[in-house]
Amino acid sequence: MSSLPRCVCPVAEEASAPRLAGAEASAALAALHAEAFPPAERWGADALRLLLEMPGAFALLVPGEGFVLARVAADEAEILTLAVAPAARRRGVGGRLLAAALARALAGGAATMFLEVSVANEAARALYGAAGFAESGRRRRYYADGSDALVLSRRLCGS
Ligand SMILES: CC(C)(COP(=O)(O)OP(=O)(O)OC[C@H]1O[C@@H](n2cnc3c(N)ncnc32)[C@H](O)[C@@H]1OP(=O)(O)O)[C@@H](O)C(=O)NCCC(=O)NCCS
């Protein structure tokens, strides 16, 4: 698609390396999600466990700081959620989680990564823009507060 950005290789960094987390970590993931999101948008441990049990789903965790949950289906991948605790923000955790998810999705056979983000979420939009994501669609009034969702995507290296 012409709207997709050019390929930019994800770069893994050394500090606080994200590690794979399975369903046994769902309570820790829920605690981080509750710190990162307002009450109406929080995902509980049971919901996170169910998501993690979907084929192709994986979570990457920096304990006590943040996590990303994503899934790969055929040649497409999707970020389901990305959460960094307020005390850990602006120290590169979100960027490292995103880079690790991109690398794992590529290794899993994905050619393109998609995600949805509120048009009002300036922090996340800045993070995704810096990581090479570009707008490829919009869902009107998608969120409970009436804001639109932007559908962002980027190609993965090797595709
Ligand atoms: C969005 C979020 C994951 C960013 O995590 P983070 O660890 O603070 O991000 P990083 O430190 O890796 O930031 C990387 C870049 O993203 C951009 N960015 C991150 N937060 C920003 C902010 N509040 N304002 C502007 N730009 C921001 C900057 O370009 C930043 O680079 P810089 O710090 O060198 O300027 C975090 O704010 C969060 O969990 N928010 C609540 C949950 C959420 O909105 N998740 C995404 C849903 S789609």
Ligand as a Chemical Component Dictionary entry (heavy atoms), coordinates in Angstrom:
data_LIG
# 
_chem_comp.id                   LIG 
_chem_comp.type                 NON-POLYMER 
_chem_comp.pdbx_formal_charge   0 
_chem_comp.three_letter_code    LIG 
# 
loop_
_chem_comp_atom.comp_id 
_chem_comp_atom.atom_id 
_chem_comp_atom.alt_atom_id 
_chem_comp_atom.type_symbol 
_chem_comp_atom.charge 
_chem_comp_atom.model_Cartn_x 
_chem_comp_atom.model_Cartn_y 
_chem_comp_atom.model_Cartn_z 
_chem_comp_atom.pdbx_ordinal 
LIG C1  C1  C 0 2.391  5.885  25.284 1  
LIG C2  C2  C 0 3.349  5.254  26.295 2  
LIG C3  C3  C 0 3.315  3.731  26.118 3  
LIG C4  C4  C 0 4.767  5.777  26.051 4  
LIG O1  O1  O 0 5.661  5.069  26.916 5  
LIG P1  P1  P 0 7.089  5.695  27.322 6  
LIG O2  O2  O 0 7.873  4.615  27.977 7  
LIG O3  O3  O 0 6.889  6.954  28.084 8  
LIG O4  O4  O 0 7.702  6.046  25.904 9  
LIG P2  P2  P 0 9.247  6.337  25.574 10 
LIG O5  O5  O 0 9.960  6.864  26.777 11 
LIG O6  O6  O 0 9.829  5.114  24.938 12 
LIG O7  O7  O 0 9.102  7.505  24.493 13 
LIG C5  C5  C 0 9.558  7.347  23.162 14 
LIG C6  C6  C 0 9.169  8.584  22.380 15 
LIG O8  O8  O 0 7.742  8.675  22.290 16 
LIG C7  C7  C 0 7.364  10.067 22.336 17 
LIG N1  N1  N 0 6.613  10.338 23.560 18 
LIG C8  C8  C 0 6.399  9.482  24.583 19 
LIG N2  N2  N 0 5.622  10.079 25.522 20 
LIG C9  C9  C 0 5.358  11.330 25.077 21 
LIG C10 C10 C 0 4.625  12.412 25.591 22 
LIG N3  N3  N 0 3.970  12.345 26.777 23 
LIG N4  N4  N 0 4.526  13.542 24.857 24 
LIG C11 C11 C 0 5.157  13.635 23.669 25 
LIG N5  N5  N 0 5.898  12.633 23.122 26 
LIG C12 C12 C 0 5.985  11.500 23.820 27 
LIG C13 C13 C 0 8.660  10.857 22.337 28 
LIG O9  O9  O 0 9.043  11.038 20.985 29 
LIG C14 C14 C 0 9.582  9.885  23.022 30 
LIG O10 O10 O 0 10.947 10.118 22.756 31 
LIG P3  P3  P 0 11.750 11.164 23.714 32 
LIG O11 O11 O 0 11.450 10.817 25.133 33 
LIG O12 O12 O 0 13.193 10.938 23.320 34 
LIG O13 O13 O 0 11.231 12.529 23.354 35 
LIG C15 C15 C 0 2.935  5.640  27.750 36 
LIG O14 O14 O 0 2.795  7.044  27.816 37 
LIG C16 C16 C 0 1.647  4.992  28.218 38 
LIG O15 O15 O 0 1.636  3.860  28.726 39 
LIG N6  N6  N 0 0.508  5.715  28.073 40 
LIG C17 C17 C 0 -0.794 5.217  28.549 41 
LIG C18 C18 C 0 -1.246 3.992  27.798 42 
LIG C19 C19 C 0 -1.316 4.227  26.309 43 
LIG O16 O16 O 0 -1.768 5.275  25.847 44 
LIG N7  N7  N 0 -0.891 3.207  25.535 45 
LIG C20 C20 C 0 -0.932 3.234  24.092 46 
LIG C21 C21 C 0 -2.313 2.893  23.635 47 
LIG S1  S1  S 0 -2.409 2.804  21.853 48 
# 
loop_
_chem_comp_bond.comp_id 
_chem_comp_bond.atom_id_1 
_chem_comp_bond.atom_id_2 
_chem_comp_bond.value_order 
_chem_comp_bond.pdbx_ordinal 
LIG C1  C2  SING 1  
LIG C2  C3  SING 2  
LIG C2  C4  SING 3  
LIG C2  C15 SING 4  
LIG C4  O1  SING 5  
LIG O1  P1  SING 6  
LIG P1  O2  DOUB 7  
LIG P1  O3  SING 8  
LIG P1  O4  SING 9  
LIG O4  P2  SING 10 
LIG P2  O5  DOUB 11 
LIG P2  O6  SING 12 
LIG P2  O7  SING 13 
LIG O7  C5  SING 14 
LIG C5  C6  SING 15 
LIG C6  O8  SING 16 
LIG C6  C14 SING 17 
LIG O8  C7  SING 18 
LIG C7  N1  SING 19 
LIG C7  C13 SING 20 
LIG N1  C8  SING 21 
LIG N1  C12 SING 22 
LIG C8  N2  DOUB 23 
LIG N2  C9  SING 24 
LIG C9  C10 SING 25 
LIG C9  C12 DOUB 26 
LIG C10 N3  SING 27 
LIG C10 N4  DOUB 28 
LIG N4  C11 SING 29 
LIG C11 N5  DOUB 30 
LIG N5  C12 SING 31 
LIG C13 O9  SING 32 
LIG C13 C14 SING 33 
LIG C14 O10 SING 34 
LIG O10 P3  SING 35 
LIG P3  O11 DOUB 36 
LIG P3  O12 SING 37 
LIG P3  O13 SING 38 
LIG C15 O14 SING 39 
LIG C15 C16 SING 40 
LIG C16 O15 DOUB 41 
LIG C16 N6  SING 42 
LIG N6  C17 SING 43 
LIG C17 C18 SING 44 
LIG C18 C19 SING 45 
LIG C19 O16 DOUB 46 
LIG C19 N7  SING 47 
LIG N7  C20 SING 48 
LIG C20 C21 SING 49 
LIG C21 S1  SING 50 
# 
